[in-house]
Amino acid sequence: MSIKKQFLKSKPECKVTFKFEKTADIAAETVKVVGNFNNWDKDTEPMKALKSGDFTQTINLSSGSDIQFRYLVNDTLWVNDESADSFVDAGLGDAEKNGVIQL
């Protein structure tokens, strides 16, 4: 998994490209990037499936903010991206964490 940031010079935004890579232990048919930037909407647009089995999506997000997110795989499994800038407690009363990207 990976995250690529491209800060725009023309406006206070950052193009963030999320990549969920195919793994042997997760049979992903759909993957969504869900976070505080889209009110944790589980019905958000899925990431684009690549021929390699990976998934990708580029989203413009406001610069100067911390974005919490996770991947939702097959509408049932929550997965963190280990390349996130940091992790915070998800606030669900368990050990779950949200990934954070700093823009």
C-alpha positions as CSV (number, residue, x, y, z in Angstrom):
1,M,0.0,0.0,0.0
2,S,1.1,3.5,-0.6
3,I,0.2,7.1,-0.5
4,K,1.5,9.8,-2.8
5,K,1.0,13.5,-2.2
6,Q,1.2,16.3,-4.8
7,F,0.6,19.8,-3.4
8,L,-1.0,22.2,-5.8
9,K,0.6,25.6,-6.3
10,S,-2.6,27.2,-7.7
11,K,-4.9,26.5,-4.7
12,P,-4.6,25.2,-1.1
13,E,-5.1,21.5,-2.1
14,C,-3.2,18.4,-2.3
15,K,-3.7,15.6,-4.8
16,V,-3.5,12.4,-2.8
17,T,-3.1,9.1,-4.6
18,F,-4.1,6.1,-2.6
19,K,-2.9,2.6,-3.7
20,F,-4.2,-0.6,-2.2
21,E,-1.9,-3.4,-3.3
22,K,-3.1,-7.0,-4.0
23,T,-2.2,-9.3,-1.1
24,A,-2.3,-13.1,-0.8
25,D,-4.4,-13.0,2.4
26,I,-7.1,-10.5,1.2
27,A,-9.3,-11.4,-1.8
28,A,-10.3,-7.8,-2.6
29,E,-13.2,-7.4,-5.0
30,T,-13.9,-3.7,-4.1
31,V,-11.9,-1.2,-2.0
32,K,-13.0,2.2,-0.9
33,V,-11.1,5.0,0.8
34,V,-13.2,6.1,3.7
35,G,-12.4,8.9,6.2
36,N,-13.2,12.1,7.9
37,F,-12.9,13.9,4.5
38,N,-16.1,12.2,3.3
39,N,-17.8,11.8,6.7
40,W,-16.9,8.1,6.8
41,D,-19.4,7.4,4.0
42,K,-19.3,3.6,3.3
43,D,-21.2,4.2,0.1
44,T,-18.4,6.4,-1.5
45,E,-17.1,5.7,-4.9
46,P,-14.9,2.6,-5.0
47,M,-11.3,2.7,-6.0
48,K,-10.3,1.8,-9.6
49,A,-9.3,-1.8,-10.0
50,L,-6.1,-2.3,-12.0
51,K,-5.2,-5.3,-14.1
52,S,-2.5,-6.2,-11.6
53,G,-5.1,-6.7,-8.9
54,D,-4.2,-3.4,-7.1
55,F,-6.7,-0.6,-6.6
56,T,-6.0,3.2,-6.9
57,Q,-7.8,6.5,-6.4
58,T,-6.7,10.1,-6.5
59,I,-8.6,12.6,-4.3
60,N,-8.1,16.4,-3.9
61,L,-8.0,17.2,-0.2
62,S,-7.5,20.5,1.6
63,S,-3.9,21.4,2.5
64,G,-3.1,22.2,6.1
65,S,-5.2,19.5,7.6
66,D,-4.8,16.0,9.1
67,I,-7.0,13.4,7.4
68,Q,-8.0,10.2,9.1
69,F,-8.8,7.3,6.8
70,R,-9.0,3.5,6.3
71,Y,-9.6,1.2,3.4
72,L,-13.0,-0.6,3.4
73,V,-12.5,-3.9,1.5
74,N,-15.5,-5.8,0.2
75,D,-17.8,-3.5,2.3
76,T,-16.8,-5.6,5.4
77,L,-13.1,-5.5,6.2
78,W,-11.4,-2.4,7.5
79,V,-7.6,-2.2,6.6
80,N,-5.0,0.5,7.5
81,D,-2.3,1.7,5.2
82,E,1.0,1.2,6.9
83,S,2.5,4.1,4.9
84,A,0.2,6.6,6.7
85,D,2.0,9.4,8.5
86,S,0.7,8.3,11.8
87,F,-2.1,6.5,13.5
88,V,-4.8,7.5,16.1
89,D,-7.3,5.8,18.2
90,A,-10.5,5.2,16.2
91,G,-12.6,6.1,19.2
92,L,-14.6,2.8,19.1
93,G,-13.6,1.6,22.5
94,D,-11.3,-1.1,21.2
95,A,-7.7,-1.2,19.8
96,E,-8.7,-0.1,16.3
97,K,-6.6,2.7,14.8
98,N,-7.2,5.1,11.9
99,G,-4.4,6.1,9.6
100,V,-3.6,9.8,9.4
101,I,-2.1,11.7,6.5
102,Q,-0.8,15.2,7.2
103,L,-1.4,17.8,4.5
